[in-house]
Amino acid sequence: MRYESDSLTLAALLMIPREAAERVPGAVIIQGSGASDRSNEWARSIAEVLVGQGMAVLLTDKRGSGASEGNWMTADFHALARDALAGIRFLHGRAEIDSNRVGLVGLSQGGWIAPLAAAQSPRVAFVVNISGASVSFAEQSFHEMANTARQAGLPEPQVREVLMLNRAAGEYLITGDWVRYKAARDVALQSPWRQIAEGFPGSPDIPIWTFLRGVGQFDPMPYWIQLTQPVLVVYGADDERDNVPVAESVRRLEHAFGSARKENFRIVVVPGAGHGFIDHKRHALMTQFVETLAGWILEYRRTP
C-alpha cells in the first residue's frame, strides 16, 4: 500500500482479518527507533495479535525504511507524528474499515509519537503504547545509558563517568561546542569502558546529530494529558533495568490521568517481561502480554 505524508510517499502492509463480515476497527503501527519496516519481526508479531482480534492493521515502513521515502534521521517526532496521521487518513478511506474506530499503536519510541499524533487529531480513536517511556527523551537516554554501563559490569564510579560523557553529548546538541565534547570522548576512549565510548558519535557530520537535535528535548507528558481517547499502556517490569524507567513512567501517567480525571485508560506492568515481551524459551511473545493486548482490544470492540 502507498499513501502520502508531507511530500513523501510512504509504504505499508495492510493486514485485514479473514472472513470479516462487517467493517472492522483499524490500527496504525508506529515503529520504534532507527530504521524499521514491515519486516521487523516484533512489530509483525504484535500486528498479528491485533488482526487475530478482528482489527485491521497498517504495518508501516517508517520513513526512510523499507519502501518508504524520506530519511528518519532528518525527521523529528512531529514529522513522524504527521506520518502516523497520514496512516490514519489512509485507513479512514478504506471501505472495509470502521472509520470511527481507527487508532494508533506505538512501539517503543513510537510510544512517544502516538500521544503527540493523537493530541492533534480527533480522527484518532484510541492509543496503545507498548514499551514507550513517558519521561523525556533526555531522561530516558540517561536511564538507558546507566543500565548499559551496569550490564557491561562497570563499577558505579565508571557508570558515573559514562553518564558524564552522555551529558557532554547533550550539551553539544545545545551549545554546538564540539571541542569540549570531543575532549570528553577522547578521554573516555582511553578508559576501561572504551567500547561504550566508541558508541558515541565521533564526528560532527554524522547524520544522527540532526535527529537528536530534533528530539532531544521532547517530553510526551503535555500530549498525554490532552488525550480523551481510550488508552492502553503496557510495560515489562524488567525493562526498568534496561531501556525504560518503568516505575517513573507509570507514576507520571497515573498522576497526569488522575489530574485530568481521565478514566478510560489502563496501565499494565507485566512481571518478568523485558522491553519486547519475548518469551525466550518459546521465541514468541509472552502469553500474559498477548492476553493483555488481545483482552483490551476485545473490550474496546465491545464498547459502544
C-alpha positions as CSV (number, residue, x, y, z in Angstrom):
1,M,0.0,0.0,0.0
2,R,1.1,3.6,-0.7
3,Y,0.0,6.9,0.9
4,E,1.3,10.4,1.1
5,S,2.7,12.3,4.1
6,D,4.2,15.8,3.6
7,S,5.8,15.5,0.2
8,L,6.8,11.8,0.7
9,T,5.3,8.5,-0.4
10,L,5.1,6.1,2.4
11,A,4.6,2.3,2.2
12,A,2.9,-0.2,4.4
13,L,1.4,-3.7,4.6
14,L,-2.4,-3.6,5.1
15,M,-3.4,-6.7,7.2
16,I,-7.2,-7.4,7.2
17,P,-8.9,-10.1,9.4
18,R,-10.1,-13.1,7.4
19,E,-13.8,-13.5,6.8
20,A,-14.6,-10.1,8.3
21,A,-18.4,-9.9,7.9
22,E,-18.6,-6.2,8.7
23,R,-16.4,-3.1,8.8
24,V,-13.6,-3.6,11.4
25,P,-11.6,-1.3,13.6
26,G,-8.1,-0.3,12.3
27,A,-4.7,0.4,13.8
28,V,-1.6,2.2,12.5
29,I,1.6,0.7,13.8
30,I,4.2,3.4,14.8
31,Q,7.6,1.8,14.6
32,G,10.3,2.2,17.2
33,S,13.7,3.8,16.9
34,G,16.1,3.6,14.0
35,A,15.3,2.1,10.6
36,S,12.3,-0.2,10.9
37,D,9.7,-1.5,8.5
38,R,7.2,-4.3,7.9
39,S,10.0,-6.9,8.1
40,N,10.5,-6.2,11.8
41,E,9.5,-9.4,13.5
42,W,8.5,-7.8,16.7
43,A,6.2,-5.3,15.0
44,R,4.8,-8.1,12.8
45,S,4.0,-10.4,15.7
46,I,2.2,-7.6,17.5
47,A,0.3,-6.8,14.4
48,E,-0.8,-10.4,14.1
49,V,-2.2,-10.3,17.6
50,L,-4.3,-7.3,16.7
51,V,-5.5,-8.9,13.4
52,G,-6.4,-12.1,15.4
53,Q,-8.8,-9.9,17.5
54,G,-10.6,-8.7,14.4
55,M,-8.7,-5.5,13.8
56,A,-7.2,-4.3,10.5
57,V,-3.6,-3.2,10.8
58,L,-1.4,-0.8,8.8
59,L,2.1,-2.3,9.4
60,T,4.2,0.7,8.3
61,D,7.6,1.1,6.7
62,K,9.0,4.0,8.8
63,R,10.0,7.0,6.6
64,G,13.4,6.2,5.1
65,S,12.9,2.5,5.8
66,G,11.7,-0.3,3.5
67,A,9.8,1.1,0.6
68,S,9.0,4.5,2.3
69,E,10.7,7.6,1.0
70,G,12.5,10.1,3.2
71,N,15.0,9.9,6.0
72,W,14.1,9.4,9.6
73,M,17.4,10.9,10.8
74,T,16.3,14.3,9.5
75,A,12.8,14.0,10.9
76,D,11.8,15.0,14.4
77,F,8.9,13.4,16.3
78,H,6.5,16.0,14.9
79,A,7.3,14.8,11.3
80,L,6.9,11.2,12.4
81,A,3.5,12.1,14.0
82,R,2.4,13.5,10.7
83,D,3.3,10.2,9.1
84,A,1.2,8.4,11.7
85,L,-1.8,10.7,11.0
86,A,-1.3,10.1,7.2
87,G,-1.8,6.4,8.0
88,I,-4.9,7.2,9.9
89,R,-6.3,9.1,6.9
90,F,-5.5,6.2,4.7
91,L,-7.4,3.7,6.9
92,H,-10.3,6.2,7.1
93,G,-10.6,5.9,3.3
94,R,-10.9,2.1,3.2
95,A,-14.4,0.7,2.8
96,E,-13.8,-2.4,4.9
97,I,-12.7,-0.3,8.0
98,D,-14.9,1.4,10.6
99,S,-13.6,5.0,10.3
100,N,-14.9,5.7,13.8
101,R,-12.5,3.2,15.3
102,V,-9.1,3.8,13.9
103,G,-6.3,4.3,16.3
104,L,-2.5,4.2,16.9
105,V,-0.3,1.5,18.3
106,G,3.1,2.9,19.2
107,L,6.0,0.5,19.7
108,S,8.9,1.6,22.0
109,Q,10.0,5.1,20.6
110,G,6.7,5.0,18.8
111,G,5.1,5.3,22.2
112,W,6.3,8.8,22.3
113,I,4.9,9.7,18.9
114,A,1.5,8.2,19.5
115,P,0.2,10.7,22.1
116,L,1.8,13.6,20.1
117,A,-0.2,12.5,17.0
118,A,-3.4,11.7,18.9
119,A,-3.4,15.1,20.6
120,Q,-3.5,16.7,17.1
121,S,-6.4,14.8,15.5
122,P,-9.9,13.8,16.7
123,R,-9.7,11.1,14.0
124,V,-7.5,9.0,16.3
125,A,-10.0,6.8,18.2
126,F,-7.6,5.1,20.6
127,V,-3.9,5.0,21.6
128,V,-1.9,1.9,22.6
129,N,1.6,2.4,23.9
130,I,3.8,-0.6,24.1
131,S,7.1,0.0,26.0
132,G,7.2,3.7,25.3
133,A,8.6,5.8,28.1
134,S,6.6,8.7,29.5
135,V,9.7,10.6,30.6
136,S,11.5,13.0,28.4
137,F,13.9,11.8,25.7
138,A,16.8,13.2,27.7
139,E,15.8,11.4,30.9
140,Q,15.3,8.1,29.1
141,S,18.7,8.4,27.5
142,F,20.4,8.7,30.9
143,H,18.4,5.8,32.3
144,E,19.3,3.6,29.4
145,M,22.9,4.6,29.3
146,A,23.3,3.9,33.1
147,N,21.8,0.4,32.6
148,T,24.1,-0.2,29.6
149,A,27.1,0.6,31.7
150,R,25.9,-1.7,34.6
151,Q,25.1,-4.5,32.2
152,A,28.7,-4.2,31.0
153,G,29.8,-4.9,34.5
154,L,31.2,-1.4,35.2
155,P,31.5,-0.3,38.9
156,E,29.4,2.7,39.9
157,P,32.3,5.3,39.6
158,Q,32.7,4.3,36.0
159,V,28.9,4.3,35.4
160,R,29.0,8.0,36.5
161,E,31.8,8.6,34.0
162,V,29.7,7.2,31.2
163,L,26.8,9.5,32.3
164,M,29.2,12.5,32.2
165,L,30.0,11.7,28.6
166,N,26.3,11.4,27.9
167,R,25.8,14.8,29.5
168,A,28.6,16.2,27.3
169,A,26.8,14.9,24.2
170,G,23.6,16.6,25.3
171,E,25.4,19.9,26.0
172,Y,27.0,19.7,22.5
173,L,23.5,19.4,21.0
174,I,22.5,22.7,22.7
175,T,25.7,24.7,22.6
176,G,27.4,23.4,19.5
177,D,30.7,23.3,21.4
178,W,32.3,20.3,19.5
179,V,35.8,20.9,21.1
180,R,34.5,20.3,24.6
181,Y,32.5,17.2,23.7
182,K,35.4,15.7,21.6
183,A,37.8,16.2,24.5
184,A,35.4,14.3,26.8
185,R,35.1,11.5,24.3
186,D,38.8,11.3,23.7
187,V,39.4,10.8,27.4
188,A,36.7,8.2,27.5
189,L,38.3,6.3,24.6
190,Q,41.3,5.7,26.9
191,S,39.2,4.4,29.7
192,P,38.3,0.8,30.7
193,W,34.9,1.4,29.1
194,R,36.3,2.3,25.7
195,Q,33.8,0.1,23.9
196,I,30.9,2.1,25.3
197,A,32.6,5.4,24.4
198,E,33.1,4.2,20.8
199,G,29.3,4.1,20.5
200,F,29.1,7.9,20.9
201,P,29.3,9.8,17.6
202,G,32.9,10.7,16.7
203,S,32.2,13.4,14.1
204,P,30.0,16.5,14.0
205,D,28.9,15.5,10.5
206,I,27.3,12.2,11.4
207,P,23.5,12.5,10.5
208,I,22.3,11.1,13.8
209,W,23.1,14.5,15.4
210,T,20.4,16.0,13.2
211,F,17.8,13.6,14.6
212,L,19.0,14.1,18.2
213,R,18.7,17.8,17.9
214,G,15.2,17.5,16.8
215,V,14.1,15.1,19.6
216,G,16.5,15.7,22.5
217,Q,14.2,18.0,24.5
218,F,10.9,16.1,23.7
219,D,8.6,15.4,26.6
220,P,5.5,13.3,25.9
221,M,3.5,14.3,29.1
222,P,2.0,17.6,27.7
223,Y,0.4,15.4,25.0
224,W,-0.7,12.5,27.2
225,I,-2.6,14.9,29.4
226,Q,-4.6,16.2,26.5
227,L,-6.0,12.8,25.4
228,T,-9.7,12.0,25.8
229,Q,-9.4,8.7,23.7
230,P,-9.2,5.3,25.4
231,V,-5.6,4.4,26.2
232,L,-3.7,1.2,26.9
233,V,-0.1,1.3,28.2
234,V,1.9,-1.9,28.6
235,Y,5.4,-2.1,30.2
236,G,7.6,-5.1,31.0
237,A,8.7,-4.9,34.7
238,D,12.3,-6.0,33.8
239,D,12.6,-3.1,31.3
240,E,13.4,-1.0,34.4
241,R,16.9,-2.4,34.3
242,D,17.2,-1.9,30.5
243,N,15.5,0.8,28.3
244,V,12.6,2.4,30.2
245,P,12.2,3.9,33.7
246,V,9.1,1.9,34.2
247,A,8.2,3.0,37.7
248,E,8.6,6.7,36.9
249,S,6.7,6.3,33.6
250,V,3.8,4.7,35.4
251,R,3.8,7.3,38.2
252,R,3.7,10.2,35.7
253,L,1.0,8.7,33.6
254,E,-1.2,7.9,36.6
255,H,-0.7,11.4,38.1
256,A,-1.5,13.1,34.7
257,F,-4.6,11.0,34.1
258,G,-5.7,11.4,37.6
259,S,-5.2,15.2,37.5
260,A,-7.2,15.3,34.2
261,R,-9.9,13.0,35.7
262,K,-9.4,10.6,32.9
263,E,-11.0,7.2,33.5
264,N,-10.8,5.4,30.1
265,F,-7.2,4.2,30.5
266,R,-5.4,1.0,31.5
267,I,-1.7,0.7,32.5
268,V,-0.3,-2.8,32.8
269,V,3.2,-3.8,34.0
270,V,3.9,-7.4,33.0
271,P,6.1,-9.3,35.6
272,G,9.2,-10.9,34.3
273,A,8.9,-9.1,30.9
274,G,11.5,-7.1,29.1
275,H,11.3,-4.4,26.5
276,G,10.0,-6.7,23.8
277,F,7.8,-9.1,26.0
278,I,9.6,-12.0,24.4
279,D,9.4,-15.5,26.0
280,H,12.9,-16.6,25.1
281,K,12.1,-20.3,25.7
282,R,9.4,-20.2,23.0
283,H,10.9,-17.5,20.9
284,A,7.5,-15.8,20.9
285,L,5.5,-13.0,22.6
286,M,4.8,-13.8,26.3
287,T,1.4,-15.2,26.9
288,Q,0.5,-12.6,29.5
289,F,1.4,-9.8,27.1
290,V,-0.7,-11.3,24.3
291,E,-3.6,-11.8,26.7
292,T,-3.4,-8.2,27.9
293,L,-3.3,-6.7,24.4
294,A,-5.9,-9.1,23.0
295,G,-8.2,-8.6,26.0
296,W,-8.1,-4.8,25.8
297,I,-8.9,-4.9,22.0
298,L,-11.8,-7.3,22.6
299,E,-13.1,-5.0,25.3
300,Y,-12.6,-2.0,23.1
301,R,-14.6,-3.6,20.3
302,R,-17.5,-4.4,22.6
303,T,-17.7,-0.8,23.9
304,P,-20.4,1.2,22.2
